[in-house]
Amino acid sequence: MTIALLGLGNMGAGIAQRLVLAGHPLRVWNRSAVKMEPLIKAGAIGCASPAEAVAGAQLVISCLMDDASLRAVCEGPDGLFANMEPNAIHLCATTISPACADWLAEQHRAHGTRYISGPVVGRPDAAAQGTLLQFLSGDASAIEEVQPICKAFAATLLPIPGPASIANSQKLCVNFFAISLIEAMAECYTFAEKMGASPEIMGHFFEMSLAHPGFKNYARRMLAHDVDGAGGFSMRGGLKDVRLMLDAARRVACPLDLAEVIESKMEECVDNGLGDADWSAILVATRTRAGLAGK
C-alpha cells in the first residue's frame, strides 16, 4: 500500500521514520522542505505539494497542527478532497476538535473517500520508538485495513465504535488528565519550595506513585526545572489542545475549572517567549506567580 504522510513536525517525523523502517512505500510533504531531507535519504519520496503526495496513494496520514492547517490541505484544487484516489483512506493523527473530525468524515463521504480519526497518545520520542497508543474511529472497513500499518508506530491500537469524532473526544479527555497531573506536580513542587519543604522528596513520591514512564519522566524533569521542548510536546500545541478541551466542554455544559487555570498559565508562557518549550513549562508560570522566578 502506497502511503502519503503530510506534516513532518516532531510527531509526524517519528511516524514517518517508523513507516520507512517497516518497508512501506512512503511519500512525504511538509511546508518546510528541509524537514523532508532525512526521510528522503532514508528512502521516502519527497513531494512539492499535498496534491503530488496523495496522487495514487491508498492511504494518506496527516500529522498537522490544528483544525485550520488540516482544512487548508484538504480544500481547494490542490487539496486532499480533489486529489485522493476513489475509496482511498485519510487517517488523521492530529489532535483536532470533534466538530472538525465529523466535518472531515462528511466531506470524505461526499468525495468517495474514507476517513479515520486516529489521534495518538505519547511524546514524539514514543513515535520514533513505535510505542504510541492510538485511538481509531470512523469508517469501519478503513480501520480494519490500516491497523497492520499503524502497528509500525503504535504499540497499542484502540478502535472505538461510533462516529469519527469519538476518537478525538477520547484524546481530549486523556490530554486533560495528563496536563492536569502536570499542573498538580507544578503546584506541589512550588508549594514545597515556598514552605521550605523538600521538592526532592515530592519528586521521589511522584515517581513511586506514578506507573507510566512518561509521567515519571515529567516528575524528574520538572524537579530539575528542565522544560526544554526538544522532542517534547510544545507549549503552543498544548495550548491548542487545552482550548479544544474547553470548547468541547462548553458545548456539553461541563465546567473544567482546572483547564481554565492551565489555559491562563499557558498563555502567560507563550507571551513570555516559552511557546516552543515543553507544555510542562507551566511550572515556570506557577513559580513566577509564587515569586520564585529565576531561582
PyMOL commands that set and color helices and strands:
alter all, ss='L'
color gray80, all
select helices_A, chain A and resi 10-21+33-42+50-54+67-74+80-83+98-110+124-129+140-150+165-195+199-209+213-223+235-251+257-271+279-289
alter helices_A, ss='H'
color red, helices_A
select strands_A, chain A and resi 3-6+26-29+45-46+59-62+89-92+114-117+120-121+132-138+154-159
alter strands_A, ss='S'
color yellow, strands_A
deselect
rebuild
show_as cartoon
